[in-house]
Amino acid sequence: MARVTGKRWPIVGNRLVSEFPYIESEVRYAVKEYACTAIDVIARRTRLGFLNVQAADEALPRIVDIMGKMLDWSDAKRTVRHKLLFLSTRL
């Protein structure tokens, strides 16, 4: 699912956050494995929410965008999902 980048590092895939090895294709794969929420991807599939909250916050817009395209979320639903998850990381 990941493509060759043509760079020295990472060789394949676009990273969600530069400091962590998680790539966009992992989000797509998680959706194919029935992930329905961004919190599922951030907390359960990548554990990024537990490793580094700031990195999870940085990756969140891209995760919501990828999932929104794959799950046919409207723009309003994408905004709500992003805001709810952003607020939950602040609690």
Summary of the structure (lengths in Angstrom):
residues: 91
radius of gyration: 12.8
end to end distance: 34.5
largest distance: 40.0
contacts: 251
relative contact order: 0.14
helix: 62%
strand: 4%
